[in-house]
Amino acid sequence: MHGKILLLDSKPPVRGATARHLTAAGFTVLTARTGAQARSQLDANLFDAVLIDHPFGRPGMDEGLTFARELREQDAIVPILLMTALPLEEVRQLAWASGITKLLPKPQLMPVLILHLSALIPHADNEDELHPIPMRE
């Protein structure tokens, strides 16, 4: 197992597809459509990382960044990866101020997203990781 991920995305098709890909890669994935659902998931589960789609929630709202700030006040350790289709320059300062660990542009190839999530989870079992082969002398 690579770790337990909380995925926040308000768009059902994207949320479902992302969860399926991450599950196939070995992650345990729980999803939330709203900040309230995400908080409920946090009350019942421990997560190794949180993946937030930005903008998340109702149009014009920064529900994902608000959720990240609230989470950071409760848990200074859990990594939070924010993905956005907005220009990174517009989001970067708000993301860092909200406690985001990693900021990625969308769209992102699934293997790349999986690598970033695996890197954020220090105890993740990366059995598909490349191991150096000793050179013959």
C-alpha positions in Angstrom: 0.0 0.0 0.0 1.3 3.5 -0.9 -0.8 5.4 1.7 -4.2 6.8 2.4 -5.3 9.8 0.3 -8.2 12.2 0.9 -9.2 13.5 -2.5 -11.3 16.8 -2.7 -12.9 17.5 -6.1 -16.3 18.9 -6.7 -16.6 17.4 -10.2 -17.9 13.8 -10.0 -16.4 12.5 -13.2 -12.9 13.9 -12.4 -13.1 12.8 -8.8 -14.1 9.3 -9.8 -11.5 8.9 -12.5 -8.7 10.2 -10.3 -9.7 8.0 -7.4 -9.8 4.9 -9.7 -6.3 5.7 -11.1 -4.8 6.3 -7.6 -6.4 3.1 -6.3 -5.0 1.1 -9.2 -1.6 2.5 -8.3 -1.9 1.1 -4.8 -3.3 4.1 -2.8 -6.3 3.9 -0.5 -8.5 6.8 -1.6 -11.4 8.4 0.1 -13.2 11.3 -1.6 -15.1 14.4 -0.8 -17.3 16.7 -2.9 -17.5 19.5 -0.3 -15.4 20.9 2.5 -18.0 19.6 5.0 -17.6 16.0 3.5 -13.8 16.4 3.7 -14.0 17.4 7.4 -16.3 14.5 8.1 -13.7 12.1 6.5 -11.0 13.7 8.6 -13.0 13.1 11.8 -13.2 9.4 10.9 -9.9 8.6 9.3 -6.2 9.3 9.4 -4.6 10.3 6.0 -1.1 10.2 4.7 -1.8 13.0 2.2 -4.6 15.3 0.9 -5.1 16.1 -2.8 -7.2 19.2 -3.5 -8.5 20.3 -6.9 -8.5 24.1 -7.1 -10.8 25.8 -7.5 -12.8 23.4 -5.3 -16.3 23.8 -4.2 -18.9 26.4 -5.3 -17.8 28.7 -8.2 -16.0 31.8 -7.0 -15.2 30.2 -3.6 -11.8 29.2 -2.3 -13.3 26.3 -0.4 -10.2 24.1 -1.0 -7.8 26.8 0.3 -10.0 27.4 3.3 -10.1 23.7 4.0 -6.3 23.6 3.7 -5.9 26.4 6.2 -8.2 24.7 8.7 -6.5 21.4 8.3 -3.1 23.0 8.7 -4.3 24.5 12.1 -5.2 21.0 13.3 -2.4 19.0 11.6 1.0 20.6 10.7 2.3 17.4 9.3 0.0 15.9 6.7 1.1 16.8 3.1 -1.4 18.8 1.0 -1.0 18.7 -2.8 -3.0 21.4 -4.6 -3.7 21.0 -8.4 -5.0 24.0 -10.3 -5.8 24.9 -13.9 -5.4 28.6 -12.9 -2.1 30.3 -13.7 0.3 29.2 -10.9 1.4 32.8 -10.4 -2.1 33.7 -9.3 -2.4 30.8 -6.9 1.1 30.4 -5.5 0.9 33.0 -2.7 -2.5 31.9 -1.6 -1.5 28.3 -1.7 1.6 28.8 0.5 -0.3 31.0 2.9 -2.9 28.2 3.2 -0.3 25.6 4.1 -0.2 23.8 0.8 2.9 21.5 0.6 3.0 21.1 -3.2 1.4 23.0 -6.0 1.0 21.4 -9.5 -0.6 22.7 -12.7 -3.5 20.8 -14.4 -3.8 18.9 -16.4 -1.2 16.5 -15.0 -0.4 13.0 -16.4 -1.5 10.4 -13.9 2.0 8.8 -13.6 3.4 12.2 -12.7 0.7 12.8 -10.1 1.4 9.4 -8.6 5.1 10.1 -8.3 4.4 13.5 -6.6 2.1 11.8 -4.1 4.5 9.0 -3.4 7.2 11.5 -2.8 5.1 13.3 -0.3 4.4 10.2 1.8 7.7 9.2 3.4 6.6 5.7 4.5 4.9 4.8 1.2 6.0 1.4 -0.1 7.4 2.2 -3.6 7.9 -1.4 -4.9 8.0 -0.1 -8.4 10.8 2.4 -7.5 14.0 1.9 -9.4 16.7 0.3 -7.4 20.4 0.6 -8.4 22.0 -2.5 -9.8 25.5 -3.1 -8.5 28.2 -2.7 -11.3 30.5 -5.7 -11.9 34.1 -5.1 -11.2 
